[in-house]
């Protein structure tokens, strides 16, 4: 999982990326290609 300051550019890397908020953190999840997982922080 990558940890980035800004997720906007990472979200556009794959069309299956979803932006999710969990426990006050913002995540990108991708069930099709899990290598695109990322967290903001």
C-alpha positions in Angstrom: 0.0 0.0 0.0 1.3 3.4 -1.0 1.0 6.3 1.5 0.6 9.6 -0.3 -0.2 13.2 0.6 -2.6 13.6 -2.2 -4.8 10.8 -3.7 -6.4 12.7 -6.5 -3.7 11.8 -9.1 -3.6 8.1 -7.9 -7.3 7.8 -8.3 -7.1 8.5 -12.0 -4.5 5.7 -12.6 -7.1 3.0 -12.9 -10.8 3.1 -13.7 -11.8 0.7 -10.9 -10.3 2.8 -8.1 -12.7 3.8 -5.3 -12.2 6.5 -2.7 -13.2 5.4 0.7 -13.1 7.0 4.2 -12.4 4.6 7.1 -11.6 5.6 10.7 -10.8 9.2 9.6 -8.4 8.2 6.9 -8.9 8.3 3.1 -8.1 5.1 1.1 -8.1 4.1 -2.5 -9.3 0.5 -2.9 -9.3 -1.5 -6.1 -10.7 -5.0 -6.3 -9.7 -5.5 -9.9 -6.0 -4.6 -9.4 -5.1 -4.5 -5.7 -1.7 -3.0 -6.5 -3.4 0.4 -6.6 -4.2 0.4 -3.0 -3.2 3.7 -1.3 -3.8 5.7 1.9 -3.6 9.4 2.5 -1.3 10.4 5.4 
